[in-house]
Amino acid sequence: MTTDVHPYTITGGIEESICEGEGEGELTRTEKIRIAARVLIRKGVAGNGGRWGLQSRLAEHFGVTRQRVSQIVRQEINSLNTDSR
């Protein structure tokens, strides 16, 4: 018996299906963290210093350090700020 594995998706309308039609294969862990960070920043949940356990949870989920998640969140905030100018 085989099971179909659906491509990595994020719900909420921002980026419904990341890999569909791309043909590029799996996303790296860093790319997935970046996508999660962008979604959470746009929703106003990350990057404002209000949610203490959020970066720790993301770090645990993705198997990286909290510092790495924090670095990625800061990079994404800077990227979104420069894109919106």
Secondary structure, DSSP 8 states (H G I E B T S, - for coil): --------B--SSSSSBSSTTT-S----HHHHHHHHHHHHHHTTSSSSS--TTHHHHHHHHHTS-HHHHHHHHHHHHHHHHHHT-
